[in-house]
Amino acid sequence: MYPENYKYTKEHEWILVEGDTGTIGITDHAQHELGDIVYVDLPKEGAAVEQGKALGSVESVKAVSDIYSPVTGEVIASNTILTGAPEKLNADPHGEAWLVKIRLANPAELDGLMSAADYQAYLGE
């Protein structure tokens, strides 16, 4: 259920790293807890994001939740598909409904994130 090649945070975000680029999204657990997602607020290209700080938010019928960046870097792309179709986050949170792509500023920050197995164990606690 949780891709093995992703890293995860305790705030329920994931990151897929390819070279110096990280693709960030929310986990299936997060979208399930949120319920029907109706709006996504993402940063613009060129925005600086800091590990552990809010980079945007997701609004569902239940609540508005901040999305926290798993790493520090610069936004190089936002998923504009979600602007017109935020519900895609409920359907494919680990795939087509990624949130942003960032250029990593400090790849060593990845060492503090959880593996898929660690994340699933965390959910089971």
C-alpha positions in Angstrom: 0.0 0.0 0.0 2.9 2.4 0.8 5.5 2.5 -1.9 8.9 1.2 -0.7 10.9 3.8 -2.6 9.3 6.7 -0.8 10.2 8.2 2.6 7.5 9.2 5.1 6.9 11.8 7.9 5.0 11.5 11.1 2.7 14.2 9.7 1.7 11.9 6.9 3.6 13.3 4.0 5.7 11.3 1.6 8.7 12.2 -0.6 10.1 10.4 -3.7 13.7 11.4 -4.4 15.1 11.2 -7.9 18.5 12.8 -8.2 18.3 16.3 -6.5 14.5 16.5 -7.0 11.9 15.4 -4.4 8.3 14.9 -5.3 6.1 15.5 -2.2 2.5 14.3 -1.5 0.2 13.2 1.3 -0.2 9.6 2.3 -3.2 7.3 1.7 -3.7 7.4 5.5 -3.8 11.2 5.5 -6.4 11.4 2.6 -8.5 8.8 4.4 -8.5 10.7 7.7 -9.3 14.0 5.9 -12.3 12.6 4.0 -13.5 14.3 0.8 -10.9 16.8 -0.3 -12.4 20.0 -1.8 -9.5 22.4 -2.1 -5.7 22.3 -2.2 -3.5 25.4 -1.6 0.1 24.9 -3.0 3.1 27.2 -3.2 4.2 28.8 -6.4 7.3 27.8 -8.4 10.4 29.4 -6.9 9.0 29.4 -3.3 11.4 28.3 -0.6 10.2 25.5 1.7 11.8 24.5 5.0 11.8 21.1 6.6 9.0 20.7 9.1 7.3 24.0 8.1 3.9 24.3 6.3 4.2 24.5 2.5 0.5 24.6 1.8 -2.8 23.2 2.9 -5.6 20.7 2.1 -9.2 21.5 2.8 -11.7 18.7 3.2 -15.4 18.6 4.2 -14.1 18.0 7.7 -11.2 20.4 8.2 -8.3 22.4 6.8 -4.9 20.8 7.4 -1.4 22.1 6.8 1.0 20.2 4.6 4.5 20.1 6.1 7.6 19.8 4.0 9.7 16.7 4.6 12.8 18.5 3.5 14.2 22.0 2.8 14.4 23.2 -0.8 13.0 25.3 -3.6 9.6 24.5 -5.3 10.3 23.7 -9.0 6.7 22.6 -9.8 3.2 22.5 -8.3 0.6 20.0 -9.4 -1.9 22.3 -11.2 -4.2 19.3 -11.9 -5.2 19.5 -8.2 -6.4 23.1 -8.6 -9.3 22.0 -10.7 -9.7 18.5 -9.4 -8.7 18.4 -5.7 -10.6 15.1 -5.3 -7.8 13.3 -7.2 -6.0 13.4 -3.8 -8.6 10.9 -2.5 -8.2 8.7 -5.5 -4.5 8.5 -6.1 -2.5 10.1 -3.2 0.7 8.2 -4.0 0.7 8.8 -7.7 -1.0 11.3 -10.0 -2.0 13.5 -7.1 1.5 14.5 -6.0 1.6 18.1 -4.6 4.9 19.7 -5.4 8.4 18.9 -6.7 11.3 20.6 -5.0 15.0 20.9 -5.6 16.6 19.5 -2.4 18.8 21.9 -0.5 20.1 19.3 2.1 19.8 15.7 1.0 21.0 14.6 4.5 17.6 15.6 5.9 16.2 12.4 4.2 18.0 10.3 6.8 15.5 11.5 9.5 12.5 10.2 7.5 10.7 6.8 7.8 10.8 3.9 5.4 7.5 2.4 4.3 7.8 -0.3 6.9 8.6 2.2 9.6 5.7 4.3 8.6 3.2 1.4 8.6 4.5 0.4 12.1 4.0 4.0 13.2 0.4 3.9 11.9 -0.1 0.7 13.9 0.9 2.2 17.2 
